[in-house]
C-alpha cells in the first residue's frame, strides 16, 4: 500500500516528516498469523528518514515539520533544548540553537589522534559509543509519537569496537547489549519539557513514558528506527523493554535497515513475534553477521543492476566486474556469523604470510571503507604478526561463544587456499579492494561518493511488490523460514560442502558463480 506525501520532505527519501499516518494504520497478521505493523512504503520511508538523521544529526527538517523536545545522545553526552531556528526568536536564542547542532555535528566528524586514543581507552571494559536522537510529535489520533533513531557505526576508530565484541552475554551479542545499556542509563535524563507543559505535568521523562506504555490505552507510541549497528541496538532495547519493563508490543513500531542478528539461537522462543520489521538486501553481508537470530520479521529484497549503478559507487569497468564475480565465491560463504568469522580468520591467516609492508599497505587501502582498521593496527603496541594471531584467536573464541561450536579448521583452511588463489590472480590488494566493495556498496544508508543515493533509501523508494517475508525458527540450530516456503539452516555452508570446491580453483570458480546466481542469494 502506498501513501501520498504532502510537504516537509526528508533528506533521504523525500517522505514528509509531518505525515505520520503510517504509524496509525491498523496492524495486520503477517504470513504466519502474527499481528504486526503493516510494512507499507510510507512506514519504511519515514523510518529511513529517522535512521538517516541519526547519522547526520540534522534535526532541522524535523523541527520545521512540528517535531519537538529533541534530545541527542552522542557517546557519553546528552544535548537537549534544541529548538527550531525561526525568525520569531531573538538573535541569542537562534545562535544557541544553531551552535548546539554544529557542535554535535563537529564532534561526529572529529579525527584528532588524542580523541581517538582516549575514546579507544574508554572501550577497554565497556562500550559507551552509542549515538541516538529522540524527539516527539503529536499523532492524528490524539496520542504522541516518540521517535528514537539509533545511529549505526560512526566514523571514529573506537566506534567499531562494540561490533567486534562478538560473544554471548545473557544470550545477546555483548557489544550491542553494552550500547543498549548505555542508552537505558539515560532514560531518566531524556526529558520532554514542551509536551510536559502541554499535558500539565511538572516533568516528563522517557522512563515515565515507558512506564505508561506498559498499560492499555497509553498516550504514547514508540517509533524506533536504525541502520546497521543502530538496528542491532534497536532490537536489543526492544527486547529488554518488553521483557523487563513490561512495555506492551502494541506500543512499539520498529524498523531496522541492514540489521545484524543479535541473539543466540536458544535465547528467545518466538523471535518472529517482536513488533519489528527489518528491510534487508540480499547482497548485504552485515545482516548475516552479529549473533545468530534477528528479532521481528525480515523483509528480503534482491537488488537489480539499476540499483547497483545508482547506489553502490562501484567501478563498472570489465576488470572490476570480473574481480567481483570471482570474490563473490568467498562472500557467498558468509552465510551467518560463524561462517563470516571463518572467512575473516582465513583472510587474517593469509595476511600473516605476507611481509609487514604489504600488510600495512592493505590496511591503508581499507582506510576509505574501514578507516578504524588501520588506526587500530597502528595503535597496538605489538608486532603485526602478533596482532593478526590475536585476531584469529578472537574469531575462534567468538564463534564458540555465539554458536556453541568452534570454528571448523578445515573450512578455514579451504577458504585460505581459495583466497591465496585469488591473490595470485589479482594481487592481495585486488582481493582486499574487491572485498571492501562487496561489503560496503550494498550496505549504505547515507549516500556514498560516486553514488546517487544510499542503498536502503533506494529500496524504500521502489515499491514493496517483490519483498519476501521471513522469520526465524529458534533453537540450537535456528532456521530462517521464508514466506515463499523456503528455509535455510544457518549452519549450512554451500561453498564448503559443494564437491566443486575439491577441484582445481580455475575450474570450480566459474561453476560456483553460476550456482550462486541460480538460487536465492540471502542465506541467513
VENLINUR-V93095 format. One record per residue. N is the residue number from 0. RES is the residue in one letter. SS is DSSP state (@ for helix, = for strand, . for the rest). PHI is phi in whole degrees, 0 to 359 (999 if undefined). PSI is psi in degrees with one decimal (999 if undefined). Layout:
BEGIN
n: {N | N}
res: {RES | RES}
ss: {SS | SS}
phi: {PHI | PHI}
psi: {PSI | PSI}
END
This chain:
BEGIN
n: {0 | 1 | 2 | 3 | 4 | 5 | 6 | 7 | 8 | 9 | 10 | 11 | 12 | 13 | 14 | 15 | 16 | 17 | 18 | 19 | 20 | 21 | 22 | 23 | 24 | 25 | 26 | 27 | 28 | 29 | 30 | 31 | 32 | 33 | 34 | 35 | 36 | 37 | 38 | 39 | 40 | 41 | 42 | 43 | 44 | 45 | 46 | 47 | 48 | 49 | 50 | 51 | 52 | 53 | 54 | 55 | 56 | 57 | 58 | 59 | 60 | 61 | 62 | 63 | 64 | 65 | 66 | 67 | 68 | 69 | 70 | 71 | 72 | 73 | 74 | 75 | 76 | 77 | 78 | 79 | 80 | 81 | 82 | 83 | 84 | 85 | 86 | 87 | 88 | 89 | 90 | 91 | 92 | 93 | 94 | 95 | 96 | 97 | 98 | 99 | 100 | 101 | 102 | 103 | 104 | 105 | 106 | 107 | 108 | 109 | 110 | 111 | 112 | 113 | 114 | 115 | 116 | 117 | 118 | 119 | 120 | 121 | 122 | 123 | 124 | 125 | 126 | 127 | 128 | 129 | 130 | 131 | 132 | 133 | 134 | 135 | 136 | 137 | 138 | 139 | 140 | 141 | 142 | 143 | 144 | 145 | 146 | 147 | 148 | 149 | 150 | 151 | 152 | 153 | 154 | 155 | 156 | 157 | 158 | 159 | 160 | 161 | 162 | 163 | 164 | 165 | 166 | 167 | 168 | 169 | 170 | 171 | 172 | 173 | 174 | 175 | 176 | 177 | 178 | 179 | 180 | 181 | 182 | 183 | 184 | 185 | 186 | 187 | 188 | 189 | 190 | 191 | 192 | 193 | 194 | 195 | 196 | 197 | 198 | 199 | 200 | 201 | 202 | 203 | 204 | 205 | 206 | 207 | 208 | 209 | 210 | 211 | 212 | 213 | 214 | 215 | 216 | 217 | 218 | 219 | 220 | 221 | 222 | 223 | 224 | 225 | 226 | 227 | 228 | 229 | 230 | 231 | 232 | 233 | 234 | 235 | 236 | 237 | 238 | 239 | 240 | 241 | 242 | 243 | 244 | 245 | 246 | 247 | 248 | 249 | 250 | 251 | 252 | 253 | 254 | 255 | 256 | 257 | 258 | 259 | 260 | 261 | 262 | 263 | 264 | 265 | 266 | 267 | 268 | 269 | 270 | 271 | 272 | 273 | 274 | 275 | 276 | 277 | 278 | 279 | 280 | 281 | 282 | 283 | 284 | 285 | 286 | 287 | 288 | 289 | 290 | 291 | 292 | 293 | 294 | 295 | 296 | 297 | 298 | 299 | 300 | 301 | 302 | 303 | 304 | 305 | 306 | 307 | 308 | 309 | 310 | 311 | 312 | 313 | 314 | 315 | 316 | 317 | 318 | 319 | 320 | 321 | 322 | 323 | 324 | 325 | 326 | 327 | 328 | 329 | 330 | 331 | 332 | 333 | 334 | 335 | 336 | 337 | 338 | 339 | 340 | 341 | 342 | 343 | 344 | 345 | 346 | 347 | 348 | 349 | 350 | 351 | 352 | 353 | 354 | 355 | 356 | 357 | 358 | 359 | 360 | 361 | 362 | 363 | 364 | 365 | 366 | 367 | 368 | 369 | 370 | 371 | 372 | 373 | 374 | 375 | 376 | 377 | 378 | 379 | 380 | 381 | 382 | 383 | 384 | 385 | 386 | 387 | 388 | 389 | 390 | 391 | 392 | 393 | 394 | 395 | 396 | 397 | 398 | 399 | 400 | 401 | 402 | 403 | 404 | 405 | 406 | 407 | 408 | 409 | 410 | 411 | 412 | 413 | 414 | 415 | 416 | 417 | 418 | 419 | 420 | 421 | 422 | 423 | 424 | 425 | 426 | 427 | 428 | 429 | 430 | 431 | 432 | 433 | 434 | 435 | 436 | 437 | 438 | 439 | 440 | 441 | 442 | 443 | 444 | 445 | 446 | 447 | 448 | 449 | 450 | 451 | 452 | 453 | 454 | 455 | 456 | 457 | 458 | 459 | 460 | 461 | 462 | 463 | 464 | 465 | 466 | 467 | 468 | 469 | 470 | 471 | 472 | 473 | 474 | 475 | 476 | 477 | 478 | 479 | 480 | 481 | 482 | 483 | 484 | 485 | 486 | 487 | 488 | 489 | 490 | 491 | 492 | 493 | 494 | 495 | 496 | 497 | 498 | 499 | 500 | 501 | 502 | 503 | 504 | 505 | 506 | 507 | 508 | 509 | 510 | 511 | 512 | 513 | 514 | 515 | 516 | 517 | 518 | 519 | 520 | 521 | 522 | 523}
res: {X | X | X | X | X | X | X | X | X | X | X | X | X | X | X | X | X | X | X | X | X | X | X | X | X | X | X | X | X | X | X | X | X | X | X | X | X | X | X | X | X | X | X | X | X | X | X | X | X | X | X | X | X | X | X | X | X | X | X | X | X | X | X | X | X | X | X | X | X | X | X | X | X | X | X | X | X | X | X | X | X | X | X | X | X | X | X | X | X | X | X | X | X | X | X | X | X | X | X | X | X | X | X | X | X | X | X | X | X | X | X | X | X | X | X | X | X | X | X | X | X | X | X | X | X | X | X | X | X | X | X | X | X | X | X | X | X | X | X | X | X | X | X | X | X | X | X | X | X | X | X | X | X | X | X | X | X | X | X | X | X | X | X | X | X | X | X | X | X | X | X | X | X | X | X | X | X | X | X | X | X | X | X | X | X | X | X | X | X | X | X | X | X | X | X | X | X | X | X | X | X | X | X | X | X | X | X | X | X | X | X | X | X | X | X | X | X | X | X | X | X | X | X | X | X | X | X | X | X | X | X | X | X | X | X | X | X | X | X | X | X | X | X | X | X | X | X | X | X | X | X | X | X | X | X | X | X | X | X | X | X | X | X | X | X | X | X | X | X | X | X | X | X | X | X | X | X | X | X | X | X | X | X | X | X | X | X | X | X | X | X | X | X | X | X | X | X | X | X | X | X | X | X | X | X | X | X | X | X | X | X | X | X | X | X | X | X | X | X | X | X | X | X | X | X | X | X | X | X | X | X | X | X | X | X | X | X | X | X | X | X | X | X | X | X | X | X | X | X | X | X | X | X | X | X | X | X | X | X | X | X | X | X | X | X | X | X | X | X | X | X | X | X | X | X | X | X | X | X | X | X | X | X | X | X | X | X | X | X | X | X | X | X | X | X | X | X | X | X | X | X | X | X | X | X | X | X | X | X | X | X | X | X | X | X | X | X | X | X | X | X | X | X | X | X | X | X | X | X | X | X | X | X | X | X | X | X | X | X | X | X | X | X | X | X | X | X | X | X | X | X | X | X | X | X | X | X | X | X | X | X | X | X | X | X | X | X | X | X | X | X | X | X | X | X | X | X | X | X | X | X | X | X | X | X | X | X | X | X | X | X | X | X | X | X | X | X | X | X | X | X | X | X | X | X | X | X | X | X | X | X | X | X | X | X | X | X | X | X | X | X | X | X | X}
ss: {. | . | . | . | . | . | . | . | = | . | . | . | . | . | . | = | . | . | . | . | @ | @ | @ | @ | . | . | . | = | = | . | . | . | . | . | = | = | . | . | . | . | @ | @ | @ | @ | @ | @ | @ | @ | @ | @ | @ | @ | @ | @ | @ | @ | . | . | . | @ | @ | @ | @ | @ | . | . | . | = | = | = | = | = | = | = | . | . | = | = | = | = | = | = | . | . | . | . | . | . | . | . | @ | @ | @ | @ | @ | @ | @ | @ | @ | @ | @ | @ | @ | @ | @ | @ | @ | @ | . | . | . | . | @ | @ | @ | @ | @ | @ | @ | @ | @ | @ | . | . | . | . | . | . | . | . | = | = | = | = | = | = | = | = | . | . | . | . | . | = | = | = | = | = | = | = | . | . | . | . | . | . | @ | @ | @ | @ | @ | @ | @ | @ | . | . | . | = | = | . | . | = | = | @ | @ | @ | @ | @ | @ | @ | @ | @ | @ | @ | @ | . | . | . | . | . | = | . | @ | @ | @ | @ | @ | @ | . | . | . | . | . | . | = | @ | @ | @ | @ | @ | @ | @ | . | . | . | . | . | . | . | = | = | = | = | = | = | = | = | . | @ | @ | @ | @ | @ | @ | @ | @ | @ | @ | @ | @ | @ | @ | @ | @ | . | . | . | . | @ | @ | @ | = | = | = | = | = | = | . | . | . | . | . | = | . | . | . | . | . | . | . | @ | @ | @ | . | . | = | = | = | = | = | = | . | . | . | . | @ | @ | @ | . | . | . | . | = | . | . | . | = | = | = | = | = | . | . | . | @ | @ | @ | @ | @ | @ | @ | @ | . | . | . | . | . | @ | @ | @ | @ | @ | @ | @ | @ | @ | @ | @ | @ | @ | @ | . | . | . | . | . | @ | @ | @ | @ | @ | @ | @ | @ | @ | @ | @ | @ | @ | @ | @ | . | . | . | . | @ | @ | @ | @ | @ | @ | @ | @ | @ | @ | . | @ | @ | @ | @ | @ | @ | @ | @ | @ | @ | @ | @ | @ | . | . | . | . | @ | @ | @ | @ | @ | @ | @ | @ | @ | @ | @ | @ | @ | @ | @ | @ | @ | @ | @ | @ | . | . | . | . | . | @ | @ | @ | @ | @ | @ | @ | @ | @ | @ | @ | @ | @ | @ | @ | @ | @ | @ | . | @ | @ | @ | @ | @ | @ | @ | @ | @ | @ | @ | @ | @ | @ | @ | @ | . | . | . | . | . | . | . | . | . | . | . | @ | @ | @ | @ | @ | @ | . | . | . | . | . | . | . | = | = | = | = | = | = | . | . | . | . | . | = | = | = | = | . | . | . | . | = | = | = | . | . | . | . | @ | @ | @ | @ | . | @ | @ | @ | @ | . | . | @ | @ | @ | @ | @ | @ | @ | @ | @ | @ | @ | @ | @ | . | . | . | . | . | . | .}
phi: {999 | 244 | 271 | 257 | 288 | 241 | 211 | 55 | 294 | 281 | 281 | 273 | 235 | 82 | 294 | 293 | 286 | 263 | 262 | 254 | 301 | 301 | 280 | 256 | 292 | 296 | 286 | 230 | 294 | 279 | 301 | 253 | 85 | 269 | 293 | 200 | 301 | 288 | 280 | 278 | 299 | 298 | 297 | 291 | 290 | 297 | 294 | 297 | 297 | 292 | 296 | 295 | 296 | 297 | 277 | 273 | 58 | 270 | 269 | 304 | 299 | 291 | 297 | 294 | 272 | 101 | 284 | 207 | 52 | 277 | 229 | 241 | 262 | 230 | 55 | 267 | 249 | 246 | 237 | 235 | 71 | 277 | 236 | 298 | 272 | 240 | 293 | 283 | 260 | 287 | 298 | 295 | 295 | 295 | 296 | 296 | 297 | 291 | 295 | 300 | 293 | 296 | 296 | 296 | 293 | 293 | 294 | 298 | 263 | 300 | 229 | 292 | 304 | 296 | 297 | 297 | 293 | 296 | 296 | 294 | 297 | 297 | 272 | 300 | 260 | 206 | 277 | 227 | 260 | 295 | 227 | 205 | 235 | 234 | 204 | 223 | 210 | 296 | 264 | 299 | 269 | 94 | 271 | 236 | 266 | 257 | 267 | 233 | 254 | 266 | 282 | 283 | 300 | 277 | 270 | 279 | 301 | 284 | 296 | 277 | 299 | 297 | 298 | 266 | 277 | 272 | 210 | 266 | 227 | 58 | 73 | 233 | 307 | 298 | 296 | 292 | 295 | 295 | 295 | 296 | 297 | 299 | 294 | 302 | 296 | 262 | 298 | 281 | 268 | 276 | 241 | 228 | 295 | 294 | 290 | 300 | 296 | 295 | 269 | 75 | 255 | 289 | 205 | 224 | 245 | 297 | 298 | 293 | 297 | 297 | 296 | 289 | 291 | 276 | 238 | 297 | 61 | 297 | 277 | 235 | 233 | 273 | 248 | 246 | 209 | 187 | 237 | 59 | 304 | 297 | 290 | 290 | 297 | 305 | 293 | 295 | 296 | 299 | 299 | 291 | 293 | 289 | 273 | 257 | 257 | 73 | 298 | 283 | 304 | 289 | 268 | 231 | 231 | 234 | 228 | 250 | 233 | 55 | 284 | 288 | 283 | 230 | 232 | 285 | 296 | 251 | 281 | 227 | 272 | 234 | 297 | 283 | 276 | 289 | 280 | 235 | 240 | 232 | 275 | 229 | 273 | 293 | 266 | 276 | 279 | 298 | 297 | 273 | 242 | 116 | 240 | 229 | 227 | 270 | 257 | 113 | 255 | 264 | 248 | 269 | 234 | 253 | 293 | 245 | 296 | 298 | 293 | 300 | 289 | 278 | 242 | 277 | 69 | 280 | 292 | 250 | 290 | 300 | 294 | 296 | 296 | 295 | 296 | 297 | 297 | 287 | 286 | 299 | 299 | 278 | 294 | 296 | 283 | 273 | 277 | 200 | 296 | 301 | 293 | 293 | 295 | 295 | 296 | 296 | 297 | 296 | 295 | 296 | 294 | 295 | 303 | 295 | 275 | 258 | 298 | 301 | 298 | 292 | 300 | 292 | 297 | 289 | 294 | 293 | 297 | 289 | 303 | 291 | 259 | 215 | 310 | 298 | 301 | 293 | 294 | 293 | 297 | 290 | 274 | 283 | 273 | 198 | 292 | 298 | 299 | 295 | 296 | 296 | 296 | 297 | 294 | 296 | 296 | 295 | 299 | 296 | 294 | 295 | 298 | 294 | 290 | 282 | 255 | 80 | 228 | 286 | 299 | 281 | 296 | 294 | 297 | 298 | 296 | 295 | 297 | 297 | 295 | 292 | 297 | 296 | 297 | 296 | 296 | 292 | 280 | 234 | 86 | 298 | 297 | 296 | 295 | 299 | 300 | 290 | 299 | 295 | 296 | 293 | 277 | 269 | 304 | 286 | 259 | 279 | 251 | 270 | 299 | 264 | 299 | 86 | 243 | 268 | 199 | 294 | 298 | 283 | 303 | 300 | 298 | 289 | 271 | 238 | 73 | 241 | 294 | 260 | 285 | 247 | 277 | 208 | 208 | 266 | 261 | 276 | 148 | 300 | 236 | 297 | 233 | 270 | 261 | 260 | 300 | 276 | 97 | 280 | 213 | 235 | 277 | 297 | 273 | 293 | 221 | 301 | 297 | 286 | 283 | 295 | 295 | 298 | 290 | 276 | 275 | 296 | 304 | 289 | 268 | 281 | 300 | 298 | 293 | 295 | 298 | 296 | 295 | 296 | 286 | 269 | 227 | 301 | 276 | 283 | 226 | 292}
psi: {137.6 | 127.2 | 158.9 | 121.2 | 160.3 | -78.4 | -174.8 | 48.8 | 143.5 | 171.0 | -25.1 | -48.3 | -8.3 | 2.8 | 135.0 | 125.2 | -11.2 | 2.1 | 99.3 | 16.0 | -31.4 | -25.5 | -17.0 | 0.6 | 144.8 | 147.9 | 151.5 | 152.8 | 139.3 | -178.4 | -14.7 | 9.9 | 8.3 | 126.7 | 134.1 | 167.1 | 147.7 | 126.2 | 67.3 | 162.3 | -40.2 | -43.2 | -45.0 | -35.3 | -40.3 | -41.3 | -37.2 | -36.4 | -42.3 | -43.4 | -38.5 | -42.7 | -30.7 | -22.8 | -44.8 | -25.4 | 22.5 | 92.4 | 2.5 | -47.0 | -33.8 | -41.7 | -39.8 | -25.8 | 6.9 | 2.5 | 156.0 | -178.5 | 54.1 | 133.5 | 135.2 | 126.0 | 124.1 | 100.8 | -116.6 | 5.5 | 143.2 | 132.9 | 123.1 | -170.8 | 20.9 | 118.8 | 162.7 | 142.4 | 98.2 | 162.4 | -25.9 | -5.7 | 157.0 | 166.6 | -38.9 | -42.9 | -40.1 | -40.2 | -45.4 | -40.5 | -44.4 | -37.1 | -39.4 | -44.9 | -41.7 | -37.7 | -41.7 | -47.3 | -33.6 | -39.3 | -34.3 | -31.8 | 2.6 | 134.7 | 19.5 | 132.7 | -41.3 | -42.9 | -38.2 | -43.1 | -46.9 | -37.9 | -39.6 | -39.0 | -37.8 | -23.2 | 4.2 | -43.2 | -37.7 | 150.8 | 131.4 | 32.7 | 17.2 | 140.4 | 133.9 | 156.6 | 134.7 | 133.2 | 167.9 | 149.4 | 137.8 | 143.7 | 157.1 | -24.4 | 12.2 | -9.0 | -174.6 | 135.8 | 122.3 | 106.7 | 131.5 | 114.6 | 118.9 | 127.5 | 145.0 | -168.0 | 127.5 | -172.2 | -2.3 | 149.3 | -42.1 | -12.2 | -23.7 | -15.8 | -42.2 | -31.2 | -33.4 | 5.5 | 65.2 | 83.6 | 161.3 | 128.2 | 119.5 | 33.9 | 14.1 | 148.3 | 121.2 | -43.6 | -43.0 | -35.4 | -39.3 | -40.6 | -37.0 | -43.6 | -35.2 | -44.8 | -40.0 | -37.7 | -18.7 | 1.8 | -32.2 | -21.1 | -15.5 | 113.5 | 163.2 | 74.5 | -40.2 | -41.3 | -37.2 | -43.3 | -38.9 | -34.2 | 0.1 | 27.6 | 149.3 | -36.3 | 145.3 | 118.9 | 165.3 | -34.7 | -40.5 | -38.6 | -41.8 | -37.9 | -39.5 | -31.1 | -7.8 | 0.8 | 153.0 | 154.7 | 33.0 | 145.2 | 0.7 | 146.9 | 125.5 | 119.2 | 112.1 | 144.1 | 153.1 | 157.2 | 135.7 | -120.6 | -36.2 | -37.8 | -28.5 | -46.4 | -37.7 | -45.5 | -45.1 | -43.2 | -41.7 | -44.4 | -43.5 | -36.1 | -40.0 | -43.4 | -33.4 | -33.0 | -4.5 | 16.3 | 136.0 | 140.3 | -33.9 | -6.6 | 3.7 | 135.0 | 117.6 | 140.9 | 121.5 | 152.1 | 131.1 | 44.8 | 126.0 | 161.2 | 154.2 | -18.3 | 160.9 | 167.7 | -27.6 | 15.4 | -28.7 | 156.3 | -43.9 | 80.5 | -31.4 | -7.4 | -8.4 | 146.6 | 51.3 | 144.0 | 140.2 | 114.2 | 121.9 | 129.6 | 137.6 | -18.9 | -3.7 | 127.3 | -28.3 | -41.0 | -13.7 | -2.2 | 178.5 | -96.3 | -111.6 | -31.1 | 140.7 | 152.7 | 120.6 | -163.0 | 136.4 | 137.4 | 103.4 | 130.6 | 141.3 | 116.8 | 157.4 | 178.8 | -33.9 | -40.1 | -41.3 | -42.4 | -33.1 | -29.7 | -26.9 | -28.2 | 25.2 | 146.0 | 135.3 | 17.1 | 163.6 | -39.7 | -42.4 | -41.1 | -39.5 | -41.6 | -43.0 | -37.7 | -36.9 | -43.0 | -19.7 | -21.7 | -30.1 | -49.1 | -26.6 | -23.0 | -12.4 | 68.3 | -20.1 | -175.1 | -48.4 | -41.8 | -37.1 | -38.7 | -33.3 | -41.7 | -43.1 | -43.2 | -40.7 | -41.6 | -42.6 | -39.6 | -37.7 | -43.4 | -39.7 | -14.2 | -5.5 | 160.0 | 157.6 | -38.5 | -39.9 | -39.7 | -48.6 | -32.0 | -40.4 | -37.9 | -35.7 | -37.5 | -33.9 | -2.4 | -39.3 | -29.4 | -34.5 | 66.5 | -39.4 | -25.2 | -48.0 | -41.7 | -41.2 | -38.6 | -40.4 | -23.2 | -15.2 | 128.6 | 66.3 | 163.9 | 155.4 | -39.4 | -42.1 | -38.2 | -44.6 | -41.4 | -39.1 | -41.8 | -35.9 | -42.7 | -36.1 | -38.1 | -43.2 | -44.6 | -38.5 | -41.9 | -42.5 | -40.1 | -41.3 | -44.4 | -13.2 | 5.5 | 144.7 | 164.5 | 141.1 | 110.6 | -30.7 | -41.5 | -45.2 | -42.8 | -41.4 | -42.0 | -40.6 | -40.9 | -40.1 | -40.6 | -37.6 | -39.3 | -44.0 | -39.2 | -34.5 | -31.3 | -40.6 | 3.3 | 150.2 | -39.1 | -36.9 | -39.8 | -45.9 | -45.5 | -44.6 | -39.1 | -39.8 | -39.3 | -47.9 | -30.4 | -30.9 | -45.7 | -51.6 | -3.1 | -0.9 | 144.8 | -44.3 | 141.0 | 128.6 | 167.5 | 134.1 | 1.1 | 162.4 | -27.7 | 154.4 | 151.2 | -42.6 | -39.5 | -37.0 | -43.1 | -38.2 | -20.5 | -5.3 | 45.7 | 166.6 | 14.8 | -35.4 | 18.2 | 137.9 | 123.8 | 147.8 | 157.8 | 163.8 | 136.7 | 113.0 | 170.4 | -176.2 | -34.5 | 84.4 | 151.8 | 135.5 | 116.8 | 127.5 | 151.4 | -33.4 | 10.4 | -6.9 | 157.9 | 136.2 | 122.8 | 135.3 | -34.0 | 0.0 | 145.8 | 91.1 | -43.8 | -41.0 | -41.6 | -17.0 | 134.1 | -22.1 | -25.8 | -12.1 | -12.1 | 177.5 | 142.5 | -38.3 | -15.2 | -35.1 | -33.4 | -49.3 | -39.2 | -36.9 | -39.1 | -41.6 | -40.1 | -38.7 | -37.5 | -20.3 | -1.9 | 171.7 | 136.3 | -33.8 | 122.6 | 47.3 | 999}
END
